[in-house]
Amino acid sequence: MTAPTAPPAREPATIELDVRGLEAPAPLERVLEALDRVGPGDRLIVKFDRRPAPLYRILERNGYAYEEAPGTDCLFEITIRQRPTP
């Protein structure tokens, strides 16, 4: 009898989401929906035309890390990842 083998590791995914031009609360709703697809090692890159301050509190409370940077074709580009579990 052979020991079971683990499934092959998958490559981390990059998910891009553009919420520029949408009226509130649509940008926040779209980001929250996209977070369901973010697994360990994945990153979600979101383009905003205004600073999404309410989103930051939601991310912190739900175990996500984020980085805010000026975008090349938008005001803010936010990269979101799952925070590693200790």
CYANA upper distance limits for C-alpha pairs under 8 A (distance plus 0.5 A):
 12 PRO  CA     39 GLY  CA      8.50
 12 PRO  CA     40 PRO  CA      8.04
 12 PRO  CA     41 GLY  CA      5.67
 12 PRO  CA     42 ASP  CA      5.24
 12 PRO  CA     43 ARG  CA      8.20
 13 ALA  CA     38 VAL  CA      8.45
 13 ALA  CA     41 GLY  CA      7.93
 13 ALA  CA     42 ASP  CA      5.21
 13 ALA  CA     43 ARG  CA      6.93
 14 THR  CA     42 ASP  CA      6.36
 14 THR  CA     43 ARG  CA      5.51
 14 THR  CA     44 LEU  CA      6.41
 14 THR  CA     45 ILE  CA      7.76
 15 ILE  CA     38 VAL  CA      8.37
 15 ILE  CA     42 ASP  CA      8.26
 15 ILE  CA     43 ARG  CA      6.76
 15 ILE  CA     44 LEU  CA      5.21
 15 ILE  CA     45 ILE  CA      6.64
 16 GLU  CA     44 LEU  CA      6.36
 16 GLU  CA     45 ILE  CA      5.32
 16 GLU  CA     46 VAL  CA      6.46
 17 LEU  CA     31 VAL  CA      8.18
 17 LEU  CA     44 LEU  CA      7.87
 17 LEU  CA     45 ILE  CA      6.67
 17 LEU  CA     46 VAL  CA      5.23
 17 LEU  CA     47 LYS  CA      6.90
 18 ASP  CA     46 VAL  CA      6.19
 18 ASP  CA     47 LYS  CA      5.26
 18 ASP  CA     48 PHE  CA      7.35
 19 VAL  CA     26 ALA  CA      8.44
 19 VAL  CA     27 PRO  CA      5.79
 19 VAL  CA     30 ARG  CA      8.11
 19 VAL  CA     46 VAL  CA      7.60
 19 VAL  CA     47 LYS  CA      6.48
 19 VAL  CA     48 PHE  CA      6.23
 19 VAL  CA     49 ASP  CA      8.32
 20 ARG  CA     27 PRO  CA      8.28
 20 ARG  CA     47 LYS  CA      6.89
 20 ARG  CA     48 PHE  CA      5.50
 20 ARG  CA     49 ASP  CA      5.65
 20 ARG  CA     74 CYS  CA      8.20
 21 GLY  CA     49 ASP  CA      7.47
 22 LEU  CA     26 ALA  CA      6.62
 22 LEU  CA     27 PRO  CA      6.66
 23 GLU  CA     27 PRO  CA      7.61
 24 ALA  CA     28 LEU  CA      7.75
 25 PRO  CA     29 GLU  CA      6.72
 26 ALA  CA     30 ARG  CA      6.55
 27 PRO  CA     31 VAL  CA      6.79
 28 LEU  CA     32 LEU  CA      6.70
 28 LEU  CA     52 PRO  CA      8.39
 28 LEU  CA     55 LEU  CA      7.15
 29 GLU  CA     33 GLU  CA      6.70
 30 ARG  CA     34 ALA  CA      6.69
 31 VAL  CA     35 LEU  CA      6.75
 31 VAL  CA     46 VAL  CA      8.17
 32 LEU  CA     36 ASP  CA      7.74
 33 GLU  CA     37 ARG  CA      8.41
 34 ALA  CA     38 VAL  CA      7.58
 34 ALA  CA     44 LEU  CA      8.30
 35 LEU  CA     44 LEU  CA      8.06
 38 VAL  CA     42 ASP  CA      6.07
 38 VAL  CA     43 ARG  CA      7.02
 38 VAL  CA     44 LEU  CA      7.32
 38 VAL  CA     81 ARG  CA      7.76
 38 VAL  CA     82 GLN  CA      7.78
 39 GLY  CA     82 GLN  CA      7.48
 40 PRO  CA     81 ARG  CA      8.20
 40 PRO  CA     82 GLN  CA      6.59
 40 PRO  CA     84 PRO  CA      8.24
 41 GLY  CA     81 ARG  CA      7.58
 41 GLY  CA     82 GLN  CA      7.76
 42 ASP  CA     81 ARG  CA      6.76
 42 ASP  CA     82 GLN  CA      8.08
 43 ARG  CA     79 THR  CA      6.98
 43 ARG  CA     80 ILE  CA      6.04
 43 ARG  CA     81 ARG  CA      5.38
 43 ARG  CA     82 GLN  CA      8.35
 44 LEU  CA     78 ILE  CA      8.46
 44 LEU  CA     79 THR  CA      6.11
 44 LEU  CA     80 ILE  CA      5.52
 44 LEU  CA     81 ARG  CA      7.06
 45 ILE  CA     77 GLU  CA      7.23
 45 ILE  CA     78 ILE  CA      6.17
 45 ILE  CA     79 THR  CA      4.98
 45 ILE  CA     80 ILE  CA      6.89
 46 VAL  CA     77 GLU  CA      6.11
 46 VAL  CA     78 ILE  CA      5.69
 46 VAL  CA     79 THR  CA      6.98
 47 LYS  CA     71 GLY  CA      7.78
 47 LYS  CA     74 CYS  CA      6.66
 47 LYS  CA     75 LEU  CA      8.21
 47 LYS  CA     76 PHE  CA      6.52
 47 LYS  CA     77 GLU  CA      5.22
 47 LYS  CA     78 ILE  CA      7.13
 48 PHE  CA     52 PRO  CA      8.04
 48 PHE  CA     74 CYS  CA      6.70
 48 PHE  CA     75 LEU  CA      6.71
 48 PHE  CA     76 PHE  CA      5.67
 48 PHE  CA     77 GLU  CA      6.74
 48 PHE  CA     78 ILE  CA      8.33
 49 ASP  CA     74 CYS  CA      6.26
 49 ASP  CA     75 LEU  CA      5.51
 49 ASP  CA     76 PHE  CA      6.82
 50 ARG  CA     75 LEU  CA      6.94
 50 ARG  CA     76 PHE  CA      7.25
 51 ARG  CA     75 LEU  CA      8.43
 51 ARG  CA     76 PHE  CA      7.08
 52 PRO  CA     56 TYR  CA      7.53
 53 ALA  CA     57 ARG  CA      7.90
 54 PRO  CA     58 ILE  CA      7.30
 55 LEU  CA     59 LEU  CA      6.68
 56 TYR  CA     60 GLU  CA      6.71
 56 TYR  CA     66 TYR  CA      8.33
 57 ARG  CA     61 ARG  CA      6.70
 58 ILE  CA     62 ASN  CA      6.74
 59 LEU  CA     63 GLY  CA      6.82
 59 LEU  CA     64 TYR  CA      5.48
 59 LEU  CA     65 ALA  CA      7.39
 59 LEU  CA     66 TYR  CA      8.21
 60 GLU  CA     64 TYR  CA      6.13
 60 GLU  CA     65 ALA  CA      7.23
 63 GLY  CA     82 GLN  CA      6.70
 63 GLY  CA     83 ARG  CA      5.92
 64 TYR  CA     80 ILE  CA      7.12
 64 TYR  CA     81 ARG  CA      6.11
 64 TYR  CA     82 GLN  CA      4.95
 64 TYR  CA     83 ARG  CA      5.35
 65 ALA  CA     80 ILE  CA      6.29
 65 ALA  CA     81 ARG  CA      5.84
 65 ALA  CA     82 GLN  CA      6.55
 65 ALA  CA     83 ARG  CA      5.82
 66 TYR  CA     78 ILE  CA      7.09
 66 TYR  CA     79 THR  CA      5.92
 66 TYR  CA     80 ILE  CA      4.90
 66 TYR  CA     81 ARG  CA      6.82
 67 GLU  CA     78 ILE  CA      6.08
 67 GLU  CA     79 THR  CA      5.70
 67 GLU  CA     80 ILE  CA      7.20
 68 GLU  CA     76 PHE  CA      7.15
 68 GLU  CA     77 GLU  CA      6.44
 68 GLU  CA     78 ILE  CA      5.11
 68 GLU  CA     79 THR  CA      7.16
 69 ALA  CA     76 PHE  CA      6.31
 69 ALA  CA     77 GLU  CA      5.84
 69 ALA  CA     78 ILE  CA      6.90
 70 PRO  CA     74 CYS  CA      7.81
 70 PRO  CA     75 LEU  CA      6.20
 70 PRO  CA     76 PHE  CA      5.26
 70 PRO  CA     77 GLU  CA      6.40
 71 GLY  CA     75 LEU  CA      5.90
 71 GLY  CA     76 PHE  CA      5.50
 71 GLY  CA     77 GLU  CA      5.41
